[in-house]
Amino acid sequence: MKISNYIIATFLILISFVSKAQDVVPISKPNVLERVSKENTSIKISEQEYIQARADYRQTNAVFLPNITASHTGIATTNPLMAFGSKLNQEILTQNDFNPALLNDPSQIENFATKLEVQQPLINLDGIYQRKAAKSKMDAMALKQERTNDYLKLEVEKAYMQLQLAYKGVDVLEKALRTALENKKLADNSFKQGYLQRADVLNVEVRVTEVQNQLQTAKSNVLNASNFLSFLMNDDAYKVYTPTDSLFVSSFEVKDKTISENRSDIKAMQLASNAYESISKSDKMAFLPRLNAFGSYELYDDQIFQANATGYTFGAQLSWDILQGSKRFGKAQKSKSEFEKSKLEYEHYVSQSNLELNKAKRALVDSENRLNLNKLAVSQSKESLRIRSNRFKEGLEKTSDLLLAETQFAQKELEYYQTIFEYNYALAYLQFLTKE
């Protein structure tokens, strides 16, 4: 008996999918979360941003810690002042060196100086507030890193559910294809017996082709979902994954859930505002004087790396930049404006988060209602298809009515699983919004 062209086409599609699925790898959601936490590029970027902020904060240690430098300098000179001073530093002056002829026209003299300098800040108020700003920025970056992890967990939830949904779509359409092929076989037999017209058989064949196309699209969705998981895990192998568990309705208590000010991104916004406040105070403190201590220890000789003569200097300096044109006034005004802007941005962000929460709660209610209705619709369309299939076998049902029932049942099943995905994602997003 000649095999139908549609069965051959279906067989080729299945062979193609199997060949592509040779590298199918089972994967669980905890495994995805673990790999994402270790390998995801966005997480690594946020880690580097935190390291940069921490390095900026450590630089502000200069407000308290001394600045120490060491140098070794060698010169040769006939400059009267330099020559006399070099001999004086080397402690080799003699009575003859005060001869006016030698003072005015000295011979070349070599001088090697080793110098150790220490500068210790004592009072530097603007630097203290700059340090506070850097600390707030570092803490904000740590919270941003935490929120990035939370967001990627949500992305993993979504991507994993998309993979589950894709496989559900394949299951539904494979079942629909088997049903369509069975109906085609019945239609062919009825046509041979003269119970159906050729147009009815063609309608059944169109339905088979339609389901085959939908099935191929569903299998492409599996590949797309697998590729997105690979992207999240920073895996360039792009394997085909299969979930170890099936799509099911999640449960999560959402009553009285609110936006918490302790949520990491909101707290990070608050710390960013604190940083701008500290910068504004720092610019104001720049109008005050600074007090620094200093000291140095010198070693001199006319031979390199020798030290026949030594000396030291220490003291303190009170410095005050009284006026730098209008530069500091403009800088102080700008930093104050940035601080006020950051407060408004914080309020706007909290308000926007509450708006998102309200939308998410309504989306959850809507998806829950659709879930219940679609569940009922699946049950009803399944029963309708069963009745019409039995009547069609007995020649009591029109082909068009059977095809309509068959199409409706597959559509309602797909809608039901899509609604499960939407409901579960609404729950996950609500958790993301209300996480402390």
N, C-alpha and C positions, 0 to 999 in steps of 0.2 A: 504494500500500500504506500502510495506517495505521501511523503511527509509534508505537511502544510508549510508554506513559506513563512507564516507567522511563527510557527514553532521553531523553524530554523533561525529566524531573526532573534527570537528570545534566547535560544541556545547560544548564539554568538555573543549576545550581550552579557549573558552569564559567564561565558568563558573569558570575555574581556575583563569583567570585574574580578573574577577569580585570579587572573594573571596579575592584576594590579594589587590584589589583596594578599599576595604571597608573603608580604612583609607586614601583615596585620599583627599589631602588638596589643595585647590586653593591658589596660591601664586603669588604675583606680584614682579617685579624686584626691585622697591623701598623698598618693605618689606624685600627682601633678603639683599639688601645693608645695611639697618638699622640694621638687626640682625647680619650681618657679622661684622660691625663696632663695635658692642658691645660685641660679644661673640667669635670672631675668635681667635684661639690660637696664631697664628703668630703675630697678632696685640698686644695681651697681652705680648708676649715675647719682642717685640720691645719697648713697654712701660716700661718694667722692665729694658731693656738695657739703656734706656734714664735715668731712675731713678738712675741707677748705675753710669752713667757718671756725672749726676748732683751731686751725693754724692761725687764723686772724686773731682769735682770742689770746692765743699764747704769745703773739707778738706784743700784746699790751702788757706783758710782764715787765716790759721796759719802764713802766711807770714806777715800779718799786725796785727793780734790780739794777745794779750798777752797769755802766758801760766801760769795758776795759779794753785798752788797745796797747799794743807793743810795736815799737819800730826801731830800726837800726839805720842810721844815715851816715854816709861818708861824703866829705867835701874836701876840695883843695882850693885855696883862695889866696889872693894878694890884696884883697880889699882891706884897708886899714882897720876899719871897725870890726869886720868879721875876724881878721887875723888876731887882733888884740883880744876879742871876746873868746875866741877859741882857746888861746893860751890861758886865759883866765879860767875858763871852764876846766881845762886840763890840769890846772894848778901848777903850771911850769913857768910862771912869770918871774923874771929876775929884774934886778935894778937896771940892767943894761937895756931892758925892753922899754924903759921910759925915755930913752934917747929920742928926741923929736925927729931926727933923721930916720930912725927905724919905725917910729910911730907913723910917719907920713908915707914912707915907702918901704913897707915890710917885705921880707922874703916870703916865698910861697910856704904855706903851712897846711898840713893835713889834719883833719879833725874827724873822728868817728864817734858818733853819739848813739847810745842805746837808751830808749826812753819807754817807761811804763806809765800809762795814764789811766786814771780812774775818775769817772764822773758818776755821781750818785744823786738821783732826784730826791728831793726832800718834800717839797710842796708843789704839786702839779695837779690842780683841781680839774682842769679840762681833760687831762689824761685819764683821771679816775673815772669820769663819766663816759669817756670813750671806751674804757674797759668794760663798764656796765653794758654799754650798747653792744659790744662784741659778744659778751656773755649771753645777752638776750637773743642775739642772732644765732649763736651756736645752739642754744636750747630750742629755738624755733626750727632750725634745720633738723634736729633730732626728732621733733614731733612731725615734721614734714616727711621724714623717712618712714616713720611709723604709719602715717596716713597713706603713703605710697604702698606700703605692704597691705594695708586694709583694702585699698582700691584694687590691687592685683588679686587679692583673694576673691573679691567680687567678680572680677573678670574671669577668674578660673571657674567660679560657680557658673557663670553664664556660658562660658565656652564648653564646659563639660556637659551642661544640660543641652546645649546645641548639638553636641555629638550624640547624646542619648536620643534627642528628638530626630536627628537625621536617620539613625538606625530604626527608630519607630516608623518613620516614613517609608523606609525600604521594606520593612516587614508588612506594613499595610498594603503597599502597592504590589509586592510579590504575591500576597494573598489575593488581591484584586485581579492580578494577571492570571492566576490559576483559575479563578472563577470565570473570568472572561473567556479563557481558552475552553473551559468546560461548556460554557454557553455557546461558544462557536461550534463546538462539536455537535451539540444538540441541534443548533440551527442548521448545520450541514445535513444531518440526518433527516430533519423535518423537511428541508428543501428537496432532498432526493425522493422523499415520500409524497411530495406535492402539497405539504401542509403550509409551507412558507414560500413567499416570493423571493426573487433574487435581490430585490431592494432591501428586504429584511436581513438577509445574510450579509450584505454589504455594510449595513449599519452595525452589525455585530463585529465585523472585521475592522471597521473604523474605531470602534471602542477598544479592541485589542491593541491597535496601533497607538491609540491615545495613552493607554495605560503603560505601554512599553516606553513611550517618550517620558512620561512622568517618572517611571522607575529609574530611567537613566539619569534624570535630573536629581532624583533623591540620592542616587549613589554618588553623584558629583558633590552633593551637599555633605556627604560623609567625608569626602576628601578635603573639602573646604574647612570643615570643622576640625579635622585632624591637623591640617596645616596651621590653623590658628593656634591650636594647642602647642604645636612645635615652636611657633613664634614666641609664645609666652614663655616656654621653657628654654628659649634660645638654642634650639636644636635644629641645625641645618640639614639633618638627614631627611626630614619631612616624611616620616613613616605614616602608615595608615593605622590609626588607633581604634580600638573597640573598648567601650566602657565595661567594667567588670560588674556594674549594677545597672538596673533598668530605670527608666524615668518613672517616678511616682510622686504623688502629692505630698509636699512637705508640710510640717506643722510648726508653728512658731507663735508664741503669745505676743500680740501687738497692742493689747489694751493699755491706754494711758501712756504710750510711748511718746517722749518729747526729745527735742534737741538739747543736748547737754553742753554747757560751756566748757566741760572737761574733754570734749571730743578733740582729738589731737590736732586737726586742722584749724579749729576755732581757737584753741589755746595757742597755736603757732601764730595766728593772726594777732592775738593779744600781745604775745611776746614781741612781735615785729613792731607793734605800736609802742611798746615799752622801749624798744631800741631807738626809735625815732625821738621819743621823749628824752632819752639820755643824750642823744646827739645834740638836741636843742639846748639842753642844760650845759653841755660841753662847750658849745659855741658862746654861750653867755659867760662861762667861767674863763674863756680865753681873754676877757678884758682884765682879769686879775693878774698880779705878778706871779712869777715862778721863783722858787728858791731851790738851788742846786749846789751840792758840795763837789769839790774837785780836788785832785791831788796827783802829783807825778813824782817819779823817781828817775834820775838821769845818771848815766855812766858815760864818761868821756875818756878818750885816749887818742894818741896820734897813730896807733896801730889798730888794724881791724879786729873786732871782737875782743878788745882788751878793755880794762876798766880800772885805770890807776887813779881816777878822780871821780867822785860821786857827789850828788846833791839832790835835794828834794824840795817840793813846793806843795802846799795845800792851802785850801781856803773855801770860801762860800761865795756864791753870786746870787744876788737878787735882781732879776731882770724883769722889765715891764715894757711891753710893746704898747706905748701910749696911743699911737694912731697909725693905722696902716691905710691911709686914705679913707674910703668908705667900704673897704673890702669886708671887714669883720661885721659891720652893721648889716650889709646885704646877706652875708652868710648866715647870720643869726636869724634874720627874717625868713630866709629860705627854709632853714631847718625847723623853725616854728610852724611854718605853713605845711611842711611835710608831716609833722607830727599831727596837726589837725586833720590833714587828709587821711592819715592812717586810722584815726579814730572813726572817721566817717566810713572808711572802707570796712572796718571791723563791724560796725553796725549794719552796713549794707549786706555783708556776707552772712551775718546771723539771720537777718530778715529773709534773705534768699534761701537759706537752709531751712527755715521754718516753712517757707512757701513750697519747697521741694518735698518736705515731710507731708504736708497736707495733700499734695498731688499724689504722693506715693500711697497714702492711706486710701484715697479714693480709687486709685488704680487697683489696689488690692481687693477692695470691695467689689469693683466691677468685674475683675477677673474671677473672683470667687462665684459671683452670680453666673457668669458665662460658663464656668466649669460645671456647675450643677445642671444648667440647661443643656449643655453639649453632651453631658453624660446621659441625660434622658433622651436626647435626640439620637445618640448612637444606638441605644437600646431599641428605640422605635424604628429606626431605619433598618436595623438588623432583622427585626421581626417582619417588616414590610418586604425586605428582599427574600426572606425565607418563604413567605406566602406566595409571592409572585413567581419565584423559581419553581415551586411545586406546581403552580397553575400552568406555567409555561411548558413544563414537561408533559402535562396532560393536554396541551394545545388549547388551553383556556385563557391564555394571557397574550397580549400583544407584545411583540418584540420591543417596541419603543418604550413600553411601560417597564419591562424588565430591565432594559438598559438604564432607564432613569433611576430605578430603585438601586441598581448596582452602583451607579455613579454617586448617588446620594449617600449610600452607606460608606463608601471609601472616603468621600469628602468629609462626612461627619466624624469618622474616625480620625482623620488627619487634623481636623479642627479641634477635636477633643485633646489630642496630645499637644497641639500648639497652645491650647489654653492652659494645660498643666504647666508647660514651660513658662508662660506669662505669669501664672500665679506664683510659681516657685521663685521666679526672678523678682517679682514684686515683694515677696517676703524677704529675699536676700538683700534687696535694695533698701528696704525699711530697716533691716538690721544694720546695714552700712551707715545709714543716716543717723541712727540713734545710738551707735556704739560710743561708749565713753573711753 
